[in-house]
Amino acid sequence: MDDIVIVIIGAVILVGGVILYAVISTATGMEEDENNNYIPDWIERKFPSIFKSSKDLD
Ligand SMILES: [Ca+2]
């Protein structure tokens, strides 16, 4: 297999895992999610430029 394919698969798994963690952790109440967008609020506070909806948070 080409190296580029392995890199792409790795990146997809990494991003998918983060999204999966965010949705599962907020849906189950493991992480605080006051604005109910399935993104843990601490991540939104850490990256306010990525998550525009973080304006909902103080
Ligand atoms: Ca949130």
N, CA, C, O and the ligand as a Tripos MOL2 file, in Angstrom:
@<TRIPOS>MOLECULE
protein
  233   231    59     0     0
PROTEIN
NO_CHARGES

@<TRIPOS>ATOM
      1 N           0.8430   -1.2080    0.0000 N.3       1 MET1
      2 CA          0.0000    0.0000    0.0000 C.3       1 MET1
      3 C           0.8780    1.2580    0.0000 C.2       1 MET1
      4 O           1.9220    1.2940    0.6500 O.2       1 MET1
      5 N           0.4590    2.2470   -0.7080 N.am      2 ASP2
      6 CA          1.2210    3.5010   -0.7580 C.3       2 ASP2
      7 C           1.1850    4.2090    0.5940 C.2       2 ASP2
      8 O           0.2100    4.1150    1.3400 O.2       2 ASP2
      9 N           2.2640    4.9130    0.8850 N.am      3 ASP3
     10 CA          2.3420    5.6290    2.1610 C.3       3 ASP3
     11 C           1.2340    6.6620    2.2970 C.2       3 ASP3
     12 O           0.6820    6.8600    3.3790 O.2       3 ASP3
     13 N           0.9110    7.3270    1.1700 N.am      4 ILE4
     14 CA         -0.1070    8.3930    1.2150 C.3       4 ILE4
     15 C          -1.4560    7.8360    1.6390 C.2       4 ILE4
     16 O          -2.2080    8.4980    2.3540 O.2       4 ILE4
     17 N          -1.7700    6.6050    1.1940 N.am      5 VAL5
     18 CA         -3.0420    5.9690    1.5740 C.3       5 VAL5
     19 C          -3.0680    5.7240    3.0750 C.2       5 VAL5
     20 O          -4.0820    5.9580    3.7330 O.2       5 VAL5
     21 N          -1.9490    5.2530    3.6110 N.am      6 ILE6
     22 CA         -1.8610    4.9890    5.0490 C.3       6 ILE6
     23 C          -2.0330    6.2810    5.8430 C.2       6 ILE6
     24 O          -2.7020    6.3010    6.8770 O.2       6 ILE6
     25 N          -1.4240    7.3570    5.3500 N.am      7 VAL7
     26 CA         -1.5360    8.6570    6.0200 C.3       7 VAL7
     27 C          -2.9880    9.1440    6.0080 C.2       7 VAL7
     28 O          -3.4970    9.6290    7.0180 O.2       7 VAL7
     29 N          -3.6480    9.0060    4.8480 N.am      8 ILE8
     30 CA         -5.0490    9.4490    4.7300 C.3       8 ILE8
     31 C          -5.9540    8.6410    5.6620 C.2       8 ILE8
     32 O          -6.8010    9.1970    6.3610 O.2       8 ILE8
     33 N          -5.7570    7.3130    5.6580 N.am      9 ILE9
     34 CA         -6.5570    6.4510    6.5360 C.3       9 ILE9
     35 C          -6.3320    6.8280    8.0030 C.2       9 ILE9
     36 O          -7.2750    6.9000    8.7910 O.2       9 ILE9
     37 N          -5.0690    7.0660    8.3520 N.am     10 GLY10
     38 CA         -4.7490    7.4680    9.7240 C.3      10 GLY10
     39 C          -5.4270    8.7720   10.1060 C.2      10 GLY10
     40 O          -5.9520    8.9080   11.2110 O.2      10 GLY10
     41 N          -5.4130    9.7370    9.1790 N.am     11 ALA11
     42 CA         -6.0230   11.0390    9.4420 C.3      11 ALA11
     43 C          -7.5300   10.9040    9.6110 C.2      11 ALA11
     44 O          -8.1190   11.5240   10.4970 O.2      11 ALA11
     45 N          -8.1600   10.0830    8.7510 N.am     12 VAL12
     46 CA         -9.6110    9.8750    8.8290 C.3      12 VAL12
     47 C          -9.9850    9.2230   10.1610 C.2      12 VAL12
     48 O         -10.9520    9.6260   10.8070 O.2      12 VAL12
     49 N          -9.2120    8.2150   10.5630 N.am     13 ILE13
     50 CA         -9.4770    7.5380   11.8340 C.3      13 ILE13
     51 C          -9.3170    8.5060   13.0000 C.2      13 ILE13
     52 O         -10.1060    8.4940   13.9440 O.2      13 ILE13
     53 N          -8.2820    9.3480   12.9220 N.am     14 LEU14
     54 CA         -8.0130   10.3100   13.9900 C.3      14 LEU14
     55 C          -9.1600   11.3120   14.1250 C.2      14 LEU14
     56 O          -9.6700   11.5380   15.2220 O.2      14 LEU14
     57 N          -9.5610   11.9130   12.9930 N.am     15 VAL15
     58 CA        -10.6420   12.9100   12.9930 C.3      15 VAL15
     59 C         -11.9560   12.2500   13.3940 C.2      15 VAL15
     60 O         -12.7130   12.7950   14.1980 O.2      15 VAL15
     61 N         -12.2250   11.0620   12.8250 N.am     16 GLY16
     62 CA        -13.4460   10.3380   13.1570 C.3      16 GLY16
     63 C         -13.5170    9.9840   14.6270 C.2      16 GLY16
     64 O         -14.5780   10.0490   15.2470 O.2      16 GLY16
     65 N         -12.3670    9.6080   15.1800 N.am     17 GLY17
     66 CA        -12.3190    9.2610   16.5960 C.3      17 GLY17
     67 C         -12.6090   10.4490   17.4880 C.2      17 GLY17
     68 O         -13.3040   10.3250   18.4960 O.2      17 GLY17
     69 N         -12.0690   11.6170   17.1120 N.am     18 VAL18
     70 CA        -12.3030   12.8300   17.8960 C.3      18 VAL18
     71 C         -13.7750   13.2250   17.8430 C.2      18 VAL18
     72 O         -14.3690   13.5760   18.8630 O.2      18 VAL18
     73 N         -14.3650   13.1640   16.6310 N.am     19 ILE19
     74 CA        -15.7850   13.5020   16.4750 C.3      19 ILE19
     75 C         -16.6420   12.5150   17.2530 C.2      19 ILE19
     76 O         -17.5800   12.9100   17.9450 O.2      19 ILE19
     77 N         -16.3150   11.2230   17.1360 N.am     20 LEU20
     78 CA        -17.0550   10.1820   17.8490 C.3      20 LEU20
     79 C         -16.9760   10.4050   19.3570 C.2      20 LEU20
     80 O         -17.9770   10.2920   20.0650 O.2      20 LEU20
     81 N         -15.7720   10.7230   19.8390 N.am     21 TYR21
     82 CA        -15.5890   10.9870   21.2750 C.3      21 TYR21
     83 C         -16.4320   12.1870   21.7110 C.2      21 TYR21
     84 O         -17.0880   12.1500   22.7520 O.2      21 TYR21
     85 N         -16.4050   13.2580   20.8970 N.am     22 ALA22
     86 CA        -17.1370   14.4700   21.2460 C.3      22 ALA22
     87 C         -18.6330   14.1910   21.3560 C.2      22 ALA22
     88 O         -19.2780   14.6030   22.3200 O.2      22 ALA22
     89 N         -19.1810   13.4860   20.3600 N.am     23 VAL23
     90 CA        -20.6260   13.2080   20.3400 C.3      23 VAL23
     91 C         -21.0060   12.2720   21.4820 C.2      23 VAL23
     92 O         -21.9780   12.5260   22.1940 O.2      23 VAL23
     93 N         -20.2500   11.1940   21.6630 N.am     24 ILE24
     94 CA        -20.5770   10.2180   22.7050 C.3      24 ILE24
     95 C         -20.4350   10.8360   24.0950 C.2      24 ILE24
     96 O         -21.2990   10.6540   24.9530 O.2      24 ILE24
     97 N         -19.3410   11.5670   24.3100 N.am     25 SER25
     98 CA        -19.0860   12.1070   25.6510 C.3      25 SER25
     99 C         -20.1210   13.1600   26.0430 C.2      25 SER25
    100 O         -20.4920   13.2600   27.2130 O.2      25 SER25
    101 N         -20.5920   13.9530   25.0620 N.am     26 THR26
    102 CA        -21.6000   14.9630   25.3830 C.3      26 THR26
    103 C         -22.9870   14.3370   25.5020 C.2      26 THR26
    104 O         -23.7830   14.7400   26.3500 O.2      26 THR26
    105 N         -23.2790   13.3440   24.6430 N.am     27 ALA27
    106 CA        -24.5920   12.6890   24.6660 C.3      27 ALA27
    107 C         -24.8010   11.9200   25.9660 C.2      27 ALA27
    108 O         -25.9190   11.8330   26.4730 O.2      27 ALA27
    109 N         -23.7210   11.3640   26.4990 N.am     28 THR28
    110 CA        -23.8340   10.5710   27.7240 C.3      28 THR28
    111 C         -23.6400   11.4070   28.9820 C.2      28 THR28
    112 O         -23.7840   10.9060   30.0970 O.2      28 THR28
    113 N         -23.3070   12.7010   28.7960 N.am     29 GLY29
    114 CA        -23.1430   13.5760   29.9450 C.3      29 GLY29
    115 C         -21.7610   13.5090   30.5670 C.2      29 GLY29
    116 O         -21.5330   14.0780   31.6350 O.2      29 GLY29
    117 N         -20.8180   12.8100   29.9000 N.am     30 MET30
    118 CA        -19.4540   12.7400   30.4080 C.3      30 MET30
    119 C         -18.7790   14.1050   30.3830 C.2      30 MET30
    120 O         -18.0150   14.4630   31.2800 O.2      30 MET30
    121 N         -19.0870   14.8620   29.3200 N.am     31 GLU31
    122 CA        -18.5020   16.1960   29.1750 C.3      31 GLU31
    123 C         -19.6020   17.2410   29.2570 C.2      31 GLU31
    124 O         -20.7360   16.9930   28.8490 O.2      31 GLU31
    125 N         -19.2610   18.4180   29.7880 N.am     32 GLU32
    126 CA        -20.1970   19.5270   29.8910 C.3      32 GLU32
    127 C         -20.5450   20.0450   28.4930 C.2      32 GLU32
    128 O         -19.6510   20.2870   27.6830 O.2      32 GLU32
    129 N         -21.8430   20.2160   28.2060 N.am     33 ASP33
    130 CA        -22.2720   20.7050   26.8900 C.3      33 ASP33
    131 C         -23.5130   21.5700   27.0610 C.2      33 ASP33
    132 O         -24.6310   21.1520   26.7600 O.2      33 ASP33
    133 N         -23.2900   22.7930   27.5560 N.am     34 GLU34
    134 CA        -24.4080   23.6790   27.9010 C.3      34 GLU34
    135 C         -25.2180   24.0980   26.6850 C.2      34 GLU34
    136 O         -26.4320   24.2730   26.7880 O.2      34 GLU34
    137 N         -24.5710   24.2630   25.5320 N.am     35 ASN35
    138 CA        -25.3040   24.7280   24.3400 C.3      35 ASN35
    139 C         -25.7210   23.5850   23.4120 C.2      35 ASN35
    140 O         -26.1580   23.8290   22.2870 O.2      35 ASN35
    141 N         -25.5880   22.3460   23.8750 N.am     36 ASN36
    142 CA        -26.1210   21.1710   23.1780 C.3      36 ASN36
    143 C         -25.7650   21.0790   21.7060 C.2      36 ASN36
    144 O         -26.6340   20.8270   20.8710 O.2      36 ASN36
    145 N         -24.5000   21.2800   21.3820 N.am     37 ASN37
    146 CA        -24.0780   21.1320   19.9860 C.3      37 ASN37
    147 C         -23.1510   19.9240   19.8180 C.2      37 ASN37
    148 O         -22.4690   19.7980   18.8000 O.2      37 ASN37
    149 N         -23.1300   19.0530   20.8030 N.am     38 TYR38
    150 CA        -22.3410   17.8120   20.7670 C.3      38 TYR38
    151 C         -20.8360   18.0760   20.6860 C.2      38 TYR38
    152 O         -20.0650   17.2050   20.2830 O.2      38 TYR38
    153 N         -20.4300   19.2780   21.0700 N.am     39 ILE39
    154 CA        -19.0000   19.5650   21.1860 C.3      39 ILE39
    155 C         -18.7330   19.9070   22.6470 C.2      39 ILE39
    156 O         -19.3270   20.8500   23.1700 O.2      39 ILE39
    157 N         -17.8550   19.1670   23.3170 N.am     40 PRO40
    158 CA        -17.5530   19.4820   24.7200 C.3      40 PRO40
    159 C         -17.1650   20.9550   24.8700 C.2      40 PRO40
    160 O         -16.3560   21.4720   24.0990 O.2      40 PRO40
    161 N         -17.7460   21.6200   25.8640 N.am     41 ASP41
    162 CA        -17.5660   23.0700   25.9930 C.3      41 ASP41
    163 C         -16.1130   23.4650   26.2080 C.2      41 ASP41
    164 O         -15.7050   24.5480   25.7890 O.2      41 ASP41
    165 N         -15.3140   22.6000   26.8600 N.am     42 TRP42
    166 CA        -13.9160   22.9630   27.0860 C.3      42 TRP42
    167 C         -13.1530   23.0340   25.7650 C.2      42 TRP42
    168 O         -12.2040   23.8070   25.6330 O.2      42 TRP42
    169 N         -13.5690   22.2280   24.7870 N.am     43 ILE43
    170 CA        -12.9280   22.2930   23.4620 C.3      43 ILE43
    171 C         -13.3320   23.5930   22.7670 C.2      43 ILE43
    172 O         -12.5030   24.2420   22.1300 O.2      43 ILE43
    173 N         -14.6200   23.9740   22.8910 N.am     44 GLU44
    174 CA        -15.0890   25.2200   22.2740 C.3      44 GLU44
    175 C         -14.3840   26.4300   22.8700 C.2      44 GLU44
    176 O         -14.0460   27.3740   22.1560 O.2      44 GLU44
    177 N         -14.1630   26.3970   24.1920 N.am     45 ARG45
    178 CA        -13.4740   27.5120   24.8470 C.3      45 ARG45
    179 C         -12.0070   27.5660   24.4250 C.2      45 ARG45
    180 O         -11.4100   28.6400   24.3590 O.2      45 ARG45
    181 N         -11.4390   26.4030   24.1410 N.am     46 LYS46
    182 CA        -10.0280   26.3260   23.7690 C.3      46 LYS46
    183 C          -9.8120   26.7850   22.3260 C.2      46 LYS46
    184 O          -8.7960   27.4080   22.0180 O.2      46 LYS46
    185 N         -10.7650   26.4780   21.4440 N.am     47 PHE47
    186 CA        -10.6510   26.8460   20.0390 C.3      47 PHE47
    187 C         -11.8530   27.6830   19.5860 C.2      47 PHE47
    188 O         -12.6330   27.2290   18.7490 O.2      47 PHE47
    189 N         -12.0120   28.8910   20.1230 N.am     48 PRO48
    190 CA        -13.1880   29.7130   19.7960 C.3      48 PRO48
    191 C         -13.2220   30.1110   18.3310 C.2      48 PRO48
    192 O         -14.2960   30.3790   17.7930 O.2      48 PRO48
    193 N         -12.0540   30.1550   17.6640 N.am     49 SER49
    194 CA        -12.0370   30.5520   16.2560 C.3      49 SER49
    195 C         -12.5980   29.4570   15.3570 C.2      49 SER49
    196 O         -13.1190   29.7420   14.2790 O.2      49 SER49
    197 N         -12.4920   28.2000   15.8000 N.am     50 ILE50
    198 CA        -12.9980   27.0780   14.9980 C.3      50 ILE50
    199 C         -14.4970   26.9210   15.2130 C.2      50 ILE50
    200 O         -15.2530   26.6990   14.2670 O.2      50 ILE50
    201 N         -14.9230   27.0410   16.4940 N.am     51 PHE51
    202 CA        -16.3350   26.8240   16.8130 C.3      51 PHE51
    203 C         -17.0170   28.1720   17.0500 C.2      51 PHE51
    204 O         -16.9520   28.7290   18.1460 O.2      51 PHE51
    205 N         -17.6690   28.6810   16.0130 N.am     52 LYS52
    206 CA        -18.3250   29.9830   16.0750 C.3      52 LYS52
    207 C         -19.4100   30.0020   17.1500 C.2      52 LYS52
    208 O         -19.6680   31.0310   17.7740 O.2      52 LYS52
    209 N         -20.0400   28.8380   17.3530 N.am     53 SER53
    210 CA        -21.1490   28.7610   18.3040 C.3      53 SER53
    211 C         -20.6780   28.9510   19.7390 C.2      53 SER53
    212 O         -21.4950   29.0570   20.6530 O.2      53 SER53
    213 N         -19.3640   28.9950   19.9410 N.am     54 SER54
    214 CA        -18.8420   29.1860   21.2990 C.3      54 SER54
    215 C         -19.2240   30.5510   21.8420 C.2      54 SER54
    216 O         -19.0490   30.8130   23.0320 O.2      54 SER54
    217 N         -19.7550   31.4450   20.9680 N.am     55 LYS55
    218 CA        -20.2580   32.7320   21.4520 C.3      55 LYS55
    219 C         -21.4330   32.5200   22.4100 C.2      55 LYS55
    220 O         -21.7310   33.3760   23.2430 O.2      55 LYS55
    221 N         -22.0960   31.3640   22.2790 N.am     56 ASP56
    222 CA        -23.1860   31.0210   23.1980 C.3      56 ASP56
    223 C         -22.6640   30.8670   24.6250 C.2      56 ASP56
    224 O         -23.3990   31.0460   25.5970 O.2      56 ASP56
    225 N         -21.3840   30.5330   24.7250 N.am     57 LEU57
    226 CA        -20.7890   30.3340   26.0380 C.3      57 LEU57
    227 C         -20.1770   31.6340   26.5280 C.2      57 LEU57
    228 O         -19.8340   32.5030   25.7270 O.2      57 LEU57
    229 N         -20.0400   31.7690   27.8330 N.am     58 ASP58
    230 CA        -19.4200   32.9770   28.3830 C.3      58 ASP58
    231 C         -17.9060   32.9200   28.1990 C.2      58 ASP58
    232 O         -17.2010   33.8470   28.5980 O.2      58 ASP58
    233 CA        -21.0210   22.5990   23.5730 Ca       59 CA59
@<TRIPOS>BOND
     1     1     2 1
     2     2     3 1
     3     3     4 2
     4     3     5 am
     5     5     6 1
     6     6     7 1
     7     7     8 2
     8     7     9 am
     9     9    10 1
    10    10    11 1
    11    11    12 2
    12    11    13 am
    13    13    14 1
    14    14    15 1
    15    15    16 2
    16    15    17 am
    17    17    18 1
    18    18    19 1
    19    19    20 2
    20    19    21 am
    21    21    22 1
    22    22    23 1
    23    23    24 2
    24    23    25 am
    25    25    26 1
    26    26    27 1
    27    27    28 2
    28    27    29 am
    29    29    30 1
    30    30    31 1
    31    31    32 2
    32    31    33 am
    33    33    34 1
    34    34    35 1
    35    35    36 2
    36    35    37 am
    37    37    38 1
    38    38    39 1
    39    39    40 2
    40    39    41 am
    41    41    42 1
    42    42    43 1
    43    43    44 2
    44    43    45 am
    45    45    46 1
    46    46    47 1
    47    47    48 2
    48    47    49 am
    49    49    50 1
    50    50    51 1
    51    51    52 2
    52    51    53 am
    53    53    54 1
    54    54    55 1
    55    55    56 2
    56    55    57 am
    57    57    58 1
    58    58    59 1
    59    59    60 2
    60    59    61 am
    61    61    62 1
    62    62    63 1
    63    63    64 2
    64    63    65 am
    65    65    66 1
    66    66    67 1
    67    67    68 2
    68    67    69 am
    69    69    70 1
    70    70    71 1
    71    71    72 2
    72    71    73 am
    73    73    74 1
    74    74    75 1
    75    75    76 2
    76    75    77 am
    77    77    78 1
    78    78    79 1
    79    79    80 2
    80    79    81 am
    81    81    82 1
    82    82    83 1
    83    83    84 2
    84    83    85 am
    85    85    86 1
    86    86    87 1
    87    87    88 2
    88    87    89 am
    89    89    90 1
    90    90    91 1
    91    91    92 2
    92    91    93 am
    93    93    94 1
    94    94    95 1
    95    95    96 2
    96    95    97 am
    97    97    98 1
    98    98    99 1
    99    99   100 2
   100    99   101 am
   101   101   102 1
   102   102   103 1
   103   103   104 2
   104   103   105 am
   105   105   106 1
   106   106   107 1
   107   107   108 2
   108   107   109 am
   109   109   110 1
   110   110   111 1
   111   111   112 2
   112   111   113 am
   113   113   114 1
   114   114   115 1
   115   115   116 2
   116   115   117 am
   117   117   118 1
   118   118   119 1
   119   119   120 2
   120   119   121 am
   121   121   122 1
   122   122   123 1
   123   123   124 2
   124   123   125 am
   125   125   126 1
   126   126   127 1
   127   127   128 2
   128   127   129 am
   129   129   130 1
   130   130   131 1
   131   131   132 2
   132   131   133 am
   133   133   134 1
   134   134   135 1
   135   135   136 2
   136   135   137 am
   137   137   138 1
   138   138   139 1
   139   139   140 2
   140   139   141 am
   141   141   142 1
   142   142   143 1
   143   143   144 2
   144   143   145 am
   145   145   146 1
   146   146   147 1
   147   147   148 2
   148   147   149 am
   149   149   150 1
   150   150   151 1
   151   151   152 2
   152   151   153 am
   153   153   154 1
   154   154   155 1
   155   155   156 2
   156   155   157 am
   157   157   158 1
   158   158   159 1
   159   159   160 2
   160   159   161 am
   161   161   162 1
   162   162   163 1
   163   163   164 2
   164   163   165 am
   165   165   166 1
   166   166   167 1
   167   167   168 2
   168   167   169 am
   169   169   170 1
   170   170   171 1
   171   171   172 2
   172   171   173 am
   173   173   174 1
   174   174   175 1
   175   175   176 2
   176   175   177 am
   177   177   178 1
   178   178   179 1
   179   179   180 2
   180   179   181 am
   181   181   182 1
   182   182   183 1
   183   183   184 2
   184   183   185 am
   185   185   186 1
   186   186   187 1
   187   187   188 2
   188   187   189 am
   189   189   190 1
   190   190   191 1
   191   191   192 2
   192   191   193 am
   193   193   194 1
   194   194   195 1
   195   195   196 2
   196   195   197 am
   197   197   198 1
   198   198   199 1
   199   199   200 2
   200   199   201 am
   201   201   202 1
   202   202   203 1
   203   203   204 2
   204   203   205 am
   205   205   206 1
   206   206   207 1
   207   207   208 2
   208   207   209 am
   209   209   210 1
   210   210   211 1
   211   211   212 2
   212   211   213 am
   213   213   214 1
   214   214   215 1
   215   215   216 2
   216   215   217 am
   217   217   218 1
   218   218   219 1
   219   219   220 2
   220   219   221 am
   221   221   222 1
   222   222   223 1
   223   223   224 2
   224   223   225 am
   225   225   226 1
   226   226   227 1
   227   227   228 2
   228   227   229 am
   229   229   230 1
   230   230   231 1
   231   231   232 2
@<TRIPOS>SUBSTRUCTURE
     1 MET1         2 RESIDUE 1 A MET
     2 ASP2         6 RESIDUE 1 A ASP
     3 ASP3        10 RESIDUE 1 A ASP
     4 ILE4        14 RESIDUE 1 A ILE
     5 VAL5        18 RESIDUE 1 A VAL
     6 ILE6        22 RESIDUE 1 A ILE
     7 VAL7        26 RESIDUE 1 A VAL
     8 ILE8        30 RESIDUE 1 A ILE
     9 ILE9        34 RESIDUE 1 A ILE
    10 GLY10       38 RESIDUE 1 A GLY
    11 ALA11       42 RESIDUE 1 A ALA
    12 VAL12       46 RESIDUE 1 A VAL
    13 ILE13       50 RESIDUE 1 A ILE
    14 LEU14       54 RESIDUE 1 A LEU
    15 VAL15       58 RESIDUE 1 A VAL
    16 GLY16       62 RESIDUE 1 A GLY
    17 GLY17       66 RESIDUE 1 A GLY
    18 VAL18       70 RESIDUE 1 A VAL
    19 ILE19       74 RESIDUE 1 A ILE
    20 LEU20       78 RESIDUE 1 A LEU
    21 TYR21       82 RESIDUE 1 A TYR
    22 ALA22       86 RESIDUE 1 A ALA
    23 VAL23       90 RESIDUE 1 A VAL
    24 ILE24       94 RESIDUE 1 A ILE
    25 SER25       98 RESIDUE 1 A SER
    26 THR26      102 RESIDUE 1 A THR
    27 ALA27      106 RESIDUE 1 A ALA
    28 THR28      110 RESIDUE 1 A THR
    29 GLY29      114 RESIDUE 1 A GLY
    30 MET30      118 RESIDUE 1 A MET
    31 GLU31      122 RESIDUE 1 A GLU
    32 GLU32      126 RESIDUE 1 A GLU
    33 ASP33      130 RESIDUE 1 A ASP
    34 GLU34      134 RESIDUE 1 A GLU
    35 ASN35      138 RESIDUE 1 A ASN
    36 ASN36      142 RESIDUE 1 A ASN
    37 ASN37      146 RESIDUE 1 A ASN
    38 TYR38      150 RESIDUE 1 A TYR
    39 ILE39      154 RESIDUE 1 A ILE
    40 PRO40      158 RESIDUE 1 A PRO
    41 ASP41      162 RESIDUE 1 A ASP
    42 TRP42      166 RESIDUE 1 A TRP
    43 ILE43      170 RESIDUE 1 A ILE
    44 GLU44      174 RESIDUE 1 A GLU
    45 ARG45      178 RESIDUE 1 A ARG
    46 LYS46      182 RESIDUE 1 A LYS
    47 PHE47      186 RESIDUE 1 A PHE
    48 PRO48      190 RESIDUE 1 A PRO
    49 SER49      194 RESIDUE 1 A SER
    50 ILE50      198 RESIDUE 1 A ILE
    51 PHE51      202 RESIDUE 1 A PHE
    52 LYS52      206 RESIDUE 1 A LYS
    53 SER53      210 RESIDUE 1 A SER
    54 SER54      214 RESIDUE 1 A SER
    55 LYS55      218 RESIDUE 1 A LYS
    56 ASP56      222 RESIDUE 1 A ASP
    57 LEU57      226 RESIDUE 1 A LEU
    58 ASP58      230 RESIDUE 1 A ASP
    59 CA59       233 GROUP 0 **** ****
